[in-house]
Amino acid sequence: MYVLIKKLFYLLFMLLLISVISFLAIHSAPNSFFAAGELNPNMTEEAIHALKAVYGLDKPLLQQYIDWVVNIFSFNFGISFVSGQDVSSEIFKRIPVTLAMNIVALICVFILSLYLGIRAALTHEKKDDYIIRQISLISFSMPSFYLALLLIIVFSLNLNLFPIAGLHSIEPQRGIYYYLDMAWHLILPVSVMVFVGLGSMIIYIRSLTLEILKSDYYFFALSRGLSKKILLRYYIIPNLLPPIVTLLGLSLPGLIGGSVILESIFGIDGMGQLFFMSALSRDYPVIMGTLMITAFLTLLGNMFADLILLKLNPYMKRG
């Protein structure tokens, strides 16, 4: 319980720090949403000041930040400059898709990298090891946007197997077919996220497994004549899980950040696309709202990874 309370306080502190940095960075950026109005000859100076007063931008910067932080605790992120809609409703409407993509991608990366990394180590300097290493190097150096465009050209335009963009077909589906149709649309973007995330994980797991295979306790277990299945289950995988969980927690920001590019390319109405469009239009409330929700999810994921790590290794320092 003490560890959980300590990590919750750390999460709140980090969120506060992120909010200060993000707020100052966004408000110090050149241009603003009202720059277009200032260039419009039909927009009077009084009208621009009236709009800024509506959104509270006529107040001192410190007062703007305090008001914004106070509103965050009630999940009130303000009103969008562009759509005029409540920012919270827009964000929470798009969160499920982004979360689903990232959770599925994270699970697939964990399973595939664990299998391929161990396979590469057990077949050290053999054909399978060479092939897996080449796959990991290609994955590590592959830009997500390039792979996304390549898959669209091959599987959508040439083979016509998957839709190019969007979340649903033109004809509305109902019941279970609604979710199957959505899953069909998400196969390509999730595949890109999985493949791009595999490279470093495979190399890391292969290296860790090779160290385990050289250890004294593994040689002792091997000398007892234990089967490969028992060695894998009780000697290799348990020693791999703690560092893998740590690395997966650290990879969360990269996966969520990659959603911005992929959701824009595939036309998916998620948080990534919302952030991208709001950044282009300097929609401050939406930018700050998506940044804080993303930061919260990332910190929450890291906190869960730390708690799982403590469960896997109870002898870790708890202070």
Residue pairs with C-beta under 8 A, 6 or more apart in sequence:
2 318
3 307
3 310
3 318
4 307
7 303
7 306
7 307
8 303
10 303
11 296
11 299
11 300
11 303
14 295
14 299
15 292
15 295
15 296
15 299
16 69
18 291
18 292
18 295
19 65
19 69
19 72
19 288
19 292
20 65
22 288
22 291
22 292
22 295
23 65
23 68
23 288
26 284
26 287
26 288
27 61
27 64
27 284
29 282
31 282
32 282
32 284
33 81
33 82
33 281
33 282
33 283
33 284
34 48
34 51
34 52
34 57
35 282
37 43
37 47
37 48
37 51
38 48
49 58
52 58
55 78
55 79
55 81
55 285
56 64
56 67
57 64
59 67
68 78
68 288
71 77
71 78
72 292
75 88
76 86
76 88
77 86
77 87
77 88
77 91
77 285
77 286
77 288
77 289
77 292
78 87
78 285
78 288
78 289
79 85
79 86
79 87
79 285
80 86
80 87
80 90
80 278
80 283
80 285
80 286
81 281
81 282
81 283
81 284
81 285
81 286
82 277
82 278
82 281
82 283
82 286
83 90
87 285
87 286
87 289
88 289
90 274
90 286
91 271
91 274
91 286
91 289
91 290
91 293
94 269
94 270
94 271
94 273
94 274
95 270
95 271
95 293
97 167
97 268
97 269
97 270
97 271
98 256
98 259
98 263
98 270
98 271
98 272
99 297
100 186
101 186
101 189
101 190
101 193
101 259
101 262
101 268
101 270
102 193
102 252
102 255
102 256
102 259
104 186
104 190
105 190
105 193
105 194
105 197
105 255
106 197
106 248
106 251
106 252
106 255
108 190
108 194
109 194
109 197
109 198
109 201
109 248
109 251
110 201
110 244
110 248
112 194
112 198
113 198
113 201
113 202
113 205
113 244
114 205
114 237
114 240
114 244
116 132
116 135
116 136
116 198
116 202
116 205
117 132
117 201
117 202
117 203
117 204
117 205
117 206
117 208
117 209
118 205
118 206
118 209
118 232
118 236
118 237
118 240
119 128
119 132
120 128
120 129
120 132
120 133
120 202
120 206
120 209
121 129
121 205
121 206
121 209
121 210
121 213
122 209
122 213
123 129
124 210
124 213
129 206
132 202
132 206
133 202
133 203
133 206
135 198
135 202
136 198
136 199
136 200
136 202
136 203
136 206
137 199
138 199
139 195
139 196
139 197
139 198
139 199
139 202
140 199
140 200
140 203
141 199
142 195
142 196
142 199
144 192
144 193
144 196
144 258
144 261
144 262
145 261
145 262
145 265
147 192
147 195
147 196
148 188
148 189
148 192
148 261
148 262
148 265
148 266
149 265
151 188
151 191
151 192
152 164
152 188
152 265
152 266
155 161
155 162
155 188
156 162
156 163
156 164
156 188
157 164
162 184
162 185
162 187
162 188
163 169
163 184
163 185
164 266
164 267
165 265
165 266
165 267
165 268
166 185
166 266
166 267
166 268
167 182
167 185
167 186
167 268
167 269
168 178
168 181
168 182
168 185
169 181
169 185
172 178
173 180
173 181
185 268
186 268
188 266
189 262
189 263
189 265
189 266
189 268
192 262
193 255
193 258
193 259
193 262
196 258
197 251
197 254
197 255
200 247
200 251
201 244
201 247
201 248
201 251
204 243
204 244
204 247
205 240
205 244
208 239
208 240
208 243
208 244
209 236
209 240
212 218
212 235
212 236
212 239
212 240
213 236
217 235
218 231
218 235
218 236
221 231
221 234
221 235
222 231
238 312
241 312
242 309
242 312
242 313
245 305
245 308
245 309
245 312
246 305
246 309
248 305
249 301
249 302
249 304
249 305
249 306
250 302
252 297
252 298
252 301
252 302
253 298
256 272
256 294
256 297
256 298
259 270
259 271
259 272
260 272
260 273
260 275
260 276
261 272
262 268
262 272
263 269
263 270
263 271
263 272
263 273
263 276
264 272
264 273
264 276
267 273
271 290
271 293
271 294
274 286
274 290
275 286
275 287
275 290
275 291
275 294
277 283
278 286
278 287
278 290
279 287
309 316
310 316
310 318
